[in-house]
Amino acid sequence: METGADVGQAFAKARKGQPLRIVYLGGSITQAGDGWAADWLRQRLPKSQITIVNSGMSATGSALGIFRLDRDVIAYQPDIVFIEFCVNDGGVGDEDVIHYLETIVVRLKKLPHPPAIVMVEAAAKGGVNLARHRRVARHYQLLEVDLQQAIDAQLAQGDVTWETYFSDNVHPNPNGHALYADIIAKTLEPYLTNTTWKTKSSLPSPLSTKPLLLDARMIPLVAYNYGGTWKRESTLSFWWNRFFLGTLSSETPGASLSIPVRGTTFGLFYAMDKSYGSCFVSVDERLPTPLATNSRGGYSYTLPGQNLPPGDHRLQVVLPSKSDNPTTTHINGPVKLGYLLVAGENQSSPYTAERGLYPAEKLAQLHYRTLQPTSWKWSGPYTPEPITTAPKDALDYMEKRFAPEINPVEVLWKPVSPTADPILDFYKLSTSQKPAVAYAVTEIQSLESRQVLLAIACDYFAKIWVNGKLMVTLDKPHGSPKDLMLIPITLKPGSNPLLVKIGAGMNGFNFCAGIWE
């Protein structure tokens, strides 16, 4: 099989007058592109009725793409699918990206009428990590459109700048979209003329070590009739209503929702607005994920259950108790759920999961207390000496022990000035923009021995010690830097020292913390 042979076969049928159905699947770049090269294709294939479907959804990558596939791609019976997720997959680990992307490719190729697939590798200022997408594309001999290489070549001529084609670091302006369409057309051109394309009837063995999620889907929650405090709403009063089929909504403090699910991977797709509230989401009453659905407008998703034993599980959503001191992580208000995300049912067994330590009643009573910046002292920035070449981030520094780890008593800890912002930003505190690590210390007081949930949000890398014990190491992608991660800790009576080591990334050097108790 030749690379892109499936595209050549689809074009060969279209030249004879057969319909050509094309779906573009991607993020905001695809959404704004609105079917690059559509006019060119109609000119070059005048005998074919060409249907273009734009399934771009801004701020989404291949992780959500596996669930969107049935609704946003397969439903349109595509002959060619263009996949653009390189940019939005940037913060996801290599293994996961390959797993998600390979799931999409294999599921499409196993359809009764498998479509041709084209990998669109969009550009980013400073480059994009396309190695993962390229590996999958070449494993399945899929045609690639390397827009990064094409843009770099254009800029190398010296008569244009990045701003000629882009409105920011990744989003093309009208000139950029026109250039993207031209590059895609030139990449497709050779596949319009050759009539001898041969494809394989079988697929190669998967690259992924984990089972592919070939049955992933989005289930509209508005169809559920739970009654009580949960109500069904038909629309949202925002442009992103186009991505929903109504919502299941509640704003009652302490309200809970329990949904039986079958499979290995579960999550939620939900609406966001600054007037909304927060909630907890968990699977099998295990450690919950806190969701602040009020940090911006739009939508997002969470996957609190991944790679679970196949079988019957239970997903729960719990709104927090009424708050007398609202924070961004504990604020009462409506929570609007759009879709249940489910995958892995085909792998299911009679297994029924045991319940964990966090039933709805317990989550509903938790209160959040911010560890205010003024309660912290900090030290840094630290880098190994000497530095010959400044790295792009401080990941390599995280395993090196600096003075606060070796002998914290002798460190000159600096106080943090009063501020309304709960985030400690070490770039601002140190007035240095070089990749480095910094440390912060505080104490948590407790009258008795008890378990609480330490909540940490950090940009890039961290290590966290409680009472001298290392509790967590964050050295891989872990979602948005605004998302809180919960760590169960046991407080002893009296003072409980908390030490945090933060490593700078390319765009951030900060963290914030609090306690759910």
C-alpha positions as CSV (number, residue, x, y, z in Angstrom):
1,M,0.0,0.0,0.0
2,E,1.3,3.5,-0.9
3,T,1.0,6.4,1.5
4,G,-2.3,8.2,0.8
5,A,-3.6,5.4,-1.5
6,D,-7.0,5.6,0.3
7,V,-7.2,9.3,-0.8
8,G,-6.4,8.4,-4.4
9,Q,-9.1,5.7,-4.4
10,A,-11.7,8.2,-3.0
11,F,-10.8,10.8,-5.7
12,A,-10.9,8.1,-8.4
13,K,-14.5,7.3,-7.5
14,A,-15.4,11.0,-7.4
15,R,-13.9,11.6,-10.9
16,K,-16.4,9.0,-12.2
17,G,-19.3,11.0,-10.7
18,Q,-19.8,9.3,-7.4
19,P,-20.6,11.6,-4.4
20,L,-17.7,12.7,-2.2
21,R,-18.5,13.3,1.4
22,I,-15.7,15.0,3.4
23,V,-15.6,15.6,7.1
24,Y,-13.1,17.9,8.9
25,L,-12.5,16.8,12.5
26,G,-10.4,19.1,14.7
27,G,-10.2,22.1,17.1
28,S,-10.7,25.8,16.7
29,I,-8.3,25.9,13.7
30,T,-10.5,23.5,11.8
31,Q,-13.6,25.3,13.0
32,A,-12.5,28.6,11.6
33,G,-11.1,27.0,8.4
34,D,-14.6,25.9,7.5
35,G,-13.5,23.3,4.9
36,W,-10.1,24.3,3.5
37,A,-9.8,23.7,-0.3
38,A,-13.6,23.0,-0.7
39,D,-13.8,25.3,-3.7
40,W,-10.7,23.8,-5.2
41,L,-12.1,20.3,-4.8
42,R,-15.4,21.2,-6.5
43,Q,-13.5,22.8,-9.4
44,R,-11.2,19.8,-9.8
45,L,-14.0,17.2,-9.5
46,P,-16.9,18.7,-11.4
47,K,-18.8,15.4,-11.9
48,S,-19.0,14.7,-8.2
49,Q,-21.5,16.1,-5.7
50,I,-19.1,17.2,-2.9
51,T,-20.5,17.6,0.6
52,I,-18.3,19.3,3.2
53,V,-18.9,18.9,6.9
54,N,-17.0,21.1,9.4
55,S,-16.8,19.2,12.7
56,G,-14.2,21.6,14.2
57,M,-14.8,22.2,17.9
58,S,-12.5,24.8,19.5
59,A,-10.3,23.9,22.5
60,T,-10.7,20.2,21.9
61,G,-8.2,17.5,21.0
62,S,-8.1,13.8,20.2
63,A,-9.0,12.8,23.8
64,L,-12.6,14.2,23.3
65,G,-12.3,13.3,19.6
66,I,-12.7,9.6,20.3
67,F,-16.1,10.3,21.9
68,R,-17.2,12.8,19.2
69,L,-16.4,10.4,16.4
70,D,-19.8,8.7,16.1
71,R,-21.8,12.0,16.4
72,D,-19.5,14.3,14.5
73,V,-18.0,12.1,11.8
74,I,-19.4,8.6,11.3
75,A,-23.0,9.9,11.2
76,Y,-22.1,11.8,7.9
77,Q,-20.9,8.6,6.1
78,P,-17.6,10.2,5.1
79,D,-15.5,9.2,2.2
80,I,-12.5,11.3,3.4
81,V,-11.8,12.5,7.0
82,F,-9.3,15.3,7.7
83,I,-8.0,15.2,11.3
84,E,-6.4,18.3,12.9
85,F,-5.5,17.8,16.5
86,C,-1.7,18.5,16.7
87,V,-1.9,21.9,18.4
88,N,-4.6,21.0,20.9
89,D,-2.9,17.7,21.8
90,G,0.2,19.7,22.8
91,G,-0.4,19.3,26.6
92,V,-1.1,15.6,26.5
93,G,1.5,12.8,27.0
94,D,2.8,10.9,24.0
95,E,1.3,7.5,25.0
96,D,-2.1,9.0,25.5
97,V,-2.0,11.0,22.2
98,I,-1.1,7.9,20.3
99,H,-3.8,5.9,22.0
100,Y,-6.5,8.4,21.3
101,L,-5.4,9.1,17.7
102,E,-5.0,5.4,16.9
103,T,-8.5,4.8,18.3
104,I,-9.9,7.3,15.9
105,V,-8.0,5.9,12.9
106,V,-8.8,2.2,13.6
107,R,-12.4,2.9,14.3
108,L,-12.8,4.7,11.0
109,K,-10.9,2.1,9.1
110,K,-13.1,-0.7,10.5
111,L,-16.3,0.9,9.2
112,P,-18.3,-1.0,6.5
113,H,-17.1,1.7,4.1
114,P,-13.8,2.9,5.6
115,P,-13.0,6.5,4.6
116,A,-9.7,7.8,3.5
117,I,-7.9,9.8,6.3
118,V,-5.6,12.8,6.0
119,M,-3.6,14.1,9.0
120,V,-3.5,17.9,9.0
121,E,-0.5,19.0,11.1
122,A,-1.2,22.6,11.9
123,A,1.6,25.1,12.7
124,A,2.4,26.9,15.9
125,K,4.9,29.7,16.6
126,G,8.0,28.1,17.8
127,G,7.0,24.7,16.4
128,V,4.5,22.0,17.2
129,N,4.9,18.5,18.5
130,L,3.8,16.5,15.5
131,A,5.9,13.4,16.2
132,R,3.0,11.5,17.8
133,H,0.6,12.2,15.0
134,R,3.3,11.5,12.4
135,R,4.0,8.1,14.0
136,V,0.4,7.1,13.8
137,A,0.0,8.5,10.2
138,R,3.0,6.6,8.9
139,H,2.1,3.4,10.8
140,Y,-1.2,3.4,8.8
141,Q,0.3,5.0,5.7
142,L,-2.0,8.0,5.9
143,L,-1.4,11.2,3.9
144,E,0.0,14.0,6.0
145,V,-0.2,17.8,5.4
146,D,2.8,19.3,7.2
147,L,1.6,22.9,7.6
148,Q,4.4,23.7,10.0
149,Q,7.1,22.9,7.4
150,A,5.2,24.9,4.8
151,I,4.8,27.9,7.0
152,D,8.5,27.8,8.1
153,A,9.5,27.7,4.4
154,Q,7.3,30.7,3.7
155,L,8.7,32.7,6.5
156,A,12.3,31.8,5.6
157,Q,11.9,33.8,2.4
158,G,12.1,36.9,4.5
159,D,9.4,39.1,2.9
160,V,6.6,38.1,5.4
161,T,6.3,37.7,9.2
162,W,4.4,35.3,11.4
163,E,1.7,38.1,11.8
164,T,1.1,38.1,8.1
165,Y,-0.7,34.8,8.5
166,F,-1.6,34.4,12.2
167,S,-3.6,36.4,14.7
168,D,-1.8,34.7,17.6
169,N,0.6,31.8,18.2
170,V,-1.6,29.2,16.5
171,H,-4.7,30.7,14.9
172,P,-4.5,31.7,11.2
173,N,-6.0,35.0,10.1
174,P,-7.8,35.1,6.7
175,N,-4.5,35.2,4.9
176,G,-3.3,32.2,6.9
177,H,-6.5,30.2,6.2
178,A,-6.1,30.9,2.5
179,L,-2.5,29.7,2.7
180,Y,-3.5,26.6,4.6
181,A,-6.1,25.9,1.8
182,D,-3.5,26.3,-0.9
183,I,-1.0,24.0,0.9
184,I,-3.7,21.3,1.4
185,A,-4.7,21.6,-2.3
186,K,-1.1,21.2,-3.5
187,T,-0.7,18.2,-1.2
188,L,-3.8,16.6,-2.6
189,E,-3.1,17.4,-6.3
190,P,-1.0,14.3,-7.1
191,Y,-3.8,12.0,-5.8
192,L,-6.3,13.4,-8.4
193,T,-4.7,11.9,-11.4
194,N,-3.2,8.5,-10.6
195,T,-5.8,5.7,-11.1
196,T,-3.8,2.7,-9.9
197,W,-3.9,3.1,-6.2
198,K,-3.8,-0.1,-4.1
199,T,-4.7,-0.4,-0.5
200,K,-4.4,-3.2,2.0
201,S,-7.4,-5.1,3.2
202,S,-6.0,-5.6,6.8
203,L,-4.7,-3.1,9.4
204,P,-1.3,-3.4,11.1
205,S,-1.0,-4.3,14.7
206,P,-1.8,-1.3,17.0
207,L,1.0,0.8,18.3
208,S,-0.9,1.3,21.6
209,T,-0.3,-1.1,24.5
210,K,-3.7,-0.3,26.0
211,P,-7.0,-1.5,24.3
212,L,-8.3,0.9,21.8
213,L,-11.6,2.5,22.7
214,L,-13.5,1.7,19.6
215,D,-17.0,2.0,21.1
216,A,-16.5,5.5,22.7
217,R,-19.6,7.7,22.4
218,M,-21.4,10.7,23.8
219,I,-24.8,10.1,25.5
220,P,-27.1,13.1,25.8
221,L,-27.9,13.6,29.5
222,V,-31.0,15.7,28.7
223,A,-32.7,12.4,27.9
224,Y,-32.4,11.3,31.5
225,N,-35.4,12.0,33.8
226,Y,-33.9,12.1,37.3
227,G,-36.4,14.5,38.7
228,G,-35.9,16.1,42.1
229,T,-33.4,19.0,41.8
230,W,-32.2,18.1,38.3
231,K,-34.1,19.6,35.4
232,R,-33.9,19.2,31.7
233,E,-33.2,22.3,29.6
234,S,-33.5,22.4,25.8
235,T,-31.0,25.1,25.0
236,L,-28.1,27.3,26.2
237,S,-28.2,31.0,25.5
238,F,-24.7,31.1,23.9
239,W,-23.2,30.3,20.6
240,W,-21.7,27.0,21.9
241,N,-25.3,25.7,22.2
242,R,-24.5,24.2,18.8
243,F,-22.4,21.6,20.5
244,F,-25.1,20.5,23.0
245,L,-28.4,18.7,22.7
246,G,-29.8,20.4,25.8
247,T,-28.5,19.9,29.4
248,L,-29.3,18.3,32.7
249,S,-29.0,21.1,35.3
250,S,-29.1,21.7,39.0
251,E,-28.1,24.6,41.3
252,T,-29.2,23.2,44.6
253,P,-26.4,22.9,47.2
254,G,-25.7,19.3,48.0
255,A,-27.6,18.0,45.0
256,S,-26.2,14.7,43.7
257,L,-26.6,12.6,40.5
258,S,-25.7,8.9,40.3
259,I,-25.5,7.3,36.9
260,P,-24.8,3.5,36.4
261,V,-22.3,3.0,33.6
262,R,-20.7,0.0,31.9
263,G,-17.2,-0.1,30.4
264,T,-13.6,1.1,31.3
265,T,-13.6,4.8,30.7
266,F,-16.1,7.5,31.8
267,G,-16.5,11.2,31.9
268,L,-18.7,14.3,31.3
269,F,-19.0,17.0,28.7
270,Y,-20.4,20.2,30.4
271,A,-21.2,23.8,29.7
272,M,-19.3,26.7,31.3
273,D,-20.1,30.3,32.1
274,K,-18.9,32.8,34.7
275,S,-22.4,32.7,36.3
276,Y,-22.3,28.9,36.9
277,G,-21.2,27.0,39.9
278,S,-18.9,24.1,40.9
279,C,-19.3,20.4,41.6
280,F,-17.4,17.1,42.3
281,V,-17.3,14.3,39.8
282,S,-16.1,10.8,40.7
283,V,-16.4,7.1,39.6
284,D,-17.3,4.4,42.1
285,E,-17.1,6.9,45.0
286,R,-13.4,7.2,44.6
287,L,-11.2,10.3,44.9
288,P,-13.3,13.0,43.3
289,T,-12.4,15.6,40.6
290,P,-13.5,19.1,41.5
291,L,-14.9,21.1,38.6
292,A,-15.2,24.9,38.5
293,T,-17.6,25.4,35.7
294,N,-17.5,29.2,36.2
295,S,-13.9,30.0,35.2
296,R,-14.8,31.0,31.6
297,G,-17.5,30.7,29.0
298,G,-17.8,27.7,26.7
299,Y,-17.6,24.0,27.5
300,S,-15.1,21.4,28.7
301,Y,-14.9,17.8,29.7
302,T,-13.5,15.6,32.4
303,L,-12.5,11.9,32.4
304,P,-12.5,10.9,36.1
305,G,-12.6,7.2,35.2
306,Q,-9.9,5.8,32.9
307,N,-8.4,2.4,32.3
308,L,-10.8,0.8,34.9
309,P,-11.5,-2.9,35.1
310,P,-14.2,-3.6,32.5
311,G,-17.6,-4.0,34.1
312,D,-20.3,-2.1,35.9
313,H,-19.4,1.2,37.6
314,R,-21.1,4.3,38.9
315,L,-20.5,7.9,38.0
316,Q,-21.6,10.6,40.5
317,V,-21.9,14.3,40.4
318,V,-22.2,16.2,43.7
319,L,-22.8,20.0,44.1
320,P,-21.0,21.3,47.2
321,S,-22.8,22.5,50.3
322,K,-23.9,26.1,50.6
323,S,-20.9,28.4,50.9
324,D,-20.7,31.4,53.1
325,N,-17.3,32.3,51.7
326,P,-17.4,31.5,47.9
327,T,-14.1,30.8,46.1
328,T,-13.5,29.9,42.5
329,T,-13.4,26.2,43.5
330,H,-16.4,26.3,45.9
331,I,-19.1,28.5,44.5
332,N,-22.8,27.7,44.4
333,G,-24.6,28.1,41.1
334,P,-26.0,26.1,38.2
335,V,-24.1,23.1,36.9
336,K,-25.2,22.2,33.4
337,L,-24.2,18.7,32.1
338,G,-24.4,18.0,28.4
339,Y,-23.1,14.5,27.7
340,L,-22.1,11.3,29.4
341,L,-18.8,10.0,27.9
342,V,-18.6,6.2,27.9
343,A,-16.1,3.8,26.3
344,G,-14.9,0.2,26.8
345,E,-18.2,-1.5,27.0
346,N,-17.1,-4.0,24.4
347,Q,-14.4,-5.1,26.9
348,S,-16.9,-5.5,29.7
349,S,-17.2,-8.5,32.1
350,P,-19.6,-9.3,35.0
351,Y,-17.3,-7.4,37.3
352,T,-19.1,-4.9,39.6
353,A,-16.8,-2.2,41.1
354,E,-16.6,-1.8,44.9
355,R,-17.5,1.6,46.3
356,G,-14.7,3.9,47.7
357,L,-14.4,6.4,50.5
358,Y,-16.3,9.4,49.1
359,P,-20.1,8.8,48.9
360,A,-22.2,11.7,47.8
361,E,-23.2,12.6,51.4
362,K,-19.6,13.1,52.3
363,L,-18.7,15.2,49.3
364,A,-21.8,17.4,49.8
365,Q,-20.6,18.5,53.2
366,L,-17.0,19.4,52.3
367,H,-15.9,23.0,52.6
368,Y,-13.0,24.6,50.8
369,R,-10.4,26.7,52.6
370,T,-7.7,28.5,50.5
371,L,-4.2,28.5,51.9
372,Q,-3.7,32.2,51.4
373,P,-0.4,33.5,49.9
374,T,0.4,35.4,53.0
375,S,0.5,32.2,55.0
376,W,3.4,31.0,52.7
377,K,7.1,31.8,52.7
378,W,9.2,31.1,49.6
379,S,12.7,30.7,48.4
380,G,14.3,30.7,45.0
381,P,14.7,30.7,42.1
382,Y,17.2,27.8,42.0
383,T,19.1,26.5,39.0
384,P,22.1,24.2,38.7
385,E,25.4,26.0,38.3
386,P,26.8,26.7,35.8
387,I,24.2,26.7,33.1
388,T,25.6,26.5,29.6
389,T,22.3,26.5,27.7
390,A,19.0,27.6,29.2
391,P,16.4,24.9,28.7
392,K,12.9,25.5,27.6
393,D,11.6,24.5,31.1
394,A,12.7,23.3,34.5
395,L,11.8,19.6,34.2
396,D,15.4,18.4,34.4
397,Y,15.9,20.4,37.6
398,M,13.1,18.6,39.5
399,E,15.2,15.7,40.5
400,K,18.1,17.9,41.8
401,R,17.9,18.7,45.5
402,F,18.5,22.3,46.4
403,A,19.0,23.9,49.8
404,P,15.3,23.9,50.9
405,E,15.3,20.1,50.5
406,I,18.7,19.5,52.0
407,N,18.6,21.8,55.1
408,P,15.5,24.0,55.1
409,V,16.4,25.5,58.5
410,E,19.3,27.4,57.0
411,V,17.3,28.8,54.1
412,L,16.4,32.5,54.1
413,W,12.6,32.2,53.5
414,K,10.9,35.3,52.2
415,P,7.4,36.4,53.1
416,V,4.7,36.9,50.5
417,S,3.1,40.3,50.3
418,P,-0.7,40.6,50.8
419,T,-2.6,40.1,47.6
420,A,-6.2,39.3,46.6
421,D,-4.9,36.7,44.1
422,P,-4.6,33.2,45.7
423,I,-1.9,32.2,43.1
424,L,1.8,32.4,43.9
425,D,3.6,33.4,40.7
426,F,7.3,32.9,41.1
427,Y,8.1,34.7,37.9
428,K,6.6,37.8,39.5
429,L,8.1,37.2,42.9
430,S,11.6,36.6,41.6
431,T,11.4,39.1,38.6
432,S,13.2,36.4,36.6
433,Q,11.9,34.8,33.4
434,K,14.5,32.0,33.3
435,P,13.4,28.4,33.8
436,A,14.1,27.5,37.4
437,V,12.6,25.9,40.5
438,A,11.3,27.6,43.6
439,Y,10.1,26.4,47.0
440,A,7.2,27.5,49.3
441,V,6.5,26.4,52.9
442,T,3.5,26.8,55.2
443,E,1.9,25.0,58.1
444,I,-1.6,23.5,58.4
445,Q,-2.9,23.5,62.0
446,S,-5.2,20.8,63.2
447,L,-6.8,20.1,66.6
448,E,-6.9,16.4,66.1
449,S,-5.7,13.6,63.8
450,R,-7.9,13.7,60.7
451,Q,-7.9,13.1,56.9
452,V,-8.5,16.0,54.6
453,L,-8.1,16.6,50.8
454,L,-5.1,18.8,49.9
455,A,-6.0,20.7,46.7
456,I,-3.2,21.9,44.4
457,A,-3.2,23.6,41.1
458,C,0.1,24.3,39.4
459,D,1.5,25.3,36.1
460,Y,3.8,22.5,34.9
461,F,5.9,20.7,37.5
462,A,5.7,20.1,41.3
463,K,6.7,18.0,44.2
464,I,4.7,18.2,47.5
465,W,5.7,17.0,51.0
466,V,3.4,16.9,54.0
467,N,5.1,16.3,57.4
468,G,8.3,15.5,55.6
469,K,6.7,12.7,53.4
470,L,6.7,13.1,49.6
471,M,3.0,12.9,48.6
472,V,3.0,13.5,44.9
473,T,5.3,14.2,41.9
474,L,4.0,16.1,38.9
475,D,6.5,15.7,36.1
476,K,4.1,14.9,33.2
477,P,1.2,16.7,31.6
478,H,-1.7,17.0,34.0
479,G,-4.4,19.1,32.4
480,S,-5.1,22.7,32.8
481,P,-2.9,24.6,35.3
482,K,-6.2,26.0,36.7
483,D,-7.6,22.6,37.6
484,L,-7.2,21.4,41.2
485,M,-5.8,18.0,41.9
486,L,-6.9,16.4,45.2
487,I,-4.4,14.6,47.4
488,P,-5.7,12.7,50.5
489,I,-3.5,13.6,53.5
490,T,-3.7,12.8,57.2
491,L,-3.1,15.7,59.5
492,K,-1.7,15.1,63.0
493,P,-2.6,17.2,66.0
494,G,-0.8,20.5,66.0
495,S,1.4,21.8,63.2
496,N,1.7,20.0,59.9
497,P,4.5,21.4,57.6
498,L,3.7,21.6,53.9
499,L,6.6,22.0,51.4
500,V,6.0,22.6,47.7
501,K,8.7,22.5,45.0
502,I,7.5,24.2,41.7
503,G,9.3,23.9,38.4
504,A,8.8,26.5,35.7
505,G,7.4,25.7,32.3
506,M,7.5,27.6,29.0
507,N,4.5,29.8,30.0
508,G,4.1,29.6,33.7
509,F,5.8,29.3,37.1
510,N,2.9,29.4,39.7
511,F,0.7,27.4,42.0
512,C,-2.2,27.7,44.5
513,A,-3.4,25.4,47.2
514,G,-6.3,24.8,49.6
515,I,-7.9,22.3,51.8
516,W,-11.3,20.5,51.4
517,E,-12.4,19.5,54.9
